[in-house]
Amino acid sequence: MFNNIGALGSIEQSHCFLSYKRPFGLSVFQTLAAGYVHHSEKYNLGAAILKFGDPFYNEQQIRIGIGNKIQRFSLAGSLIVNQFHVDTQPNKHYVLFDLGGLADLTPTLLLGMSISNANTLWYREVTTSIPMILKLGLSYHPITDLKLNAEVEQATLTDHLFKFGLEYEVVKQLLFRTGFNTQLQSFSVGLGLLIQNFSLDYAFTEQPSLGSIHEFSISFR
């Protein structure tokens, strides 16, 4: 719901999730998100909420998405209602759209594309604070337990950036992840644990100039 919305169409089980992110140990940058995805034979539906910031400045989102998989292609879109709050100022609201898709090029190679905030140009006064973001990525699975990922991202008014990562199933139900972001020069590591119907995930990112970021998430199927 928050990355490539195109993945919504390929989800095969209904599930709910909760995530928390606290960069640099500062509450002003903390993010809390929760959502639910419903799977059916015809299409998948998703809904999520997000809150970023503290009482003085915060952003809140409500997302509603729909997706479907047709043969090797997964397509989806979402409607996003954003609220921006700055202490002592009136709240501002914007309605945005995300579009995305996944394609199984081969049994071991997956292509992903997405456009975030596709209609941000409707709001000329916020094109810098809410940029349109284009993403193109590949995921290669040379063996069953290993995924190699690469992504290029281009946002309006900023330089493009590259992301690289891998996921390896160390033992059954235990996943190791690592990645690198060229723009922030940041390196991340993480673990995923599958326990019956629960998925627990943790990620740690180190940014040389700013500090560390901790991310936690849990989902139930």
Secondary structure, DSSP 8 states (H G I E B T S, - for coil): --S-GGGGGG--S-EEEEEEEEETT-GGG-EEEEEEEEE-SS-EEEEEEEEEE-SSEEEEEEEEEEEEEETTEEEEEEEEEEEEEETTS--EEEEEEEEEEEEEEETTEEEEEEEESTTGGG-GGGTTTS--EEEEEEEEEEETTEEEEEEEEEETTS--EEEEEEEEEEETTEEEEEEEETTTTEEEEEEEEEETTEEEEEEEEEETTTEEEEEEEEEE-
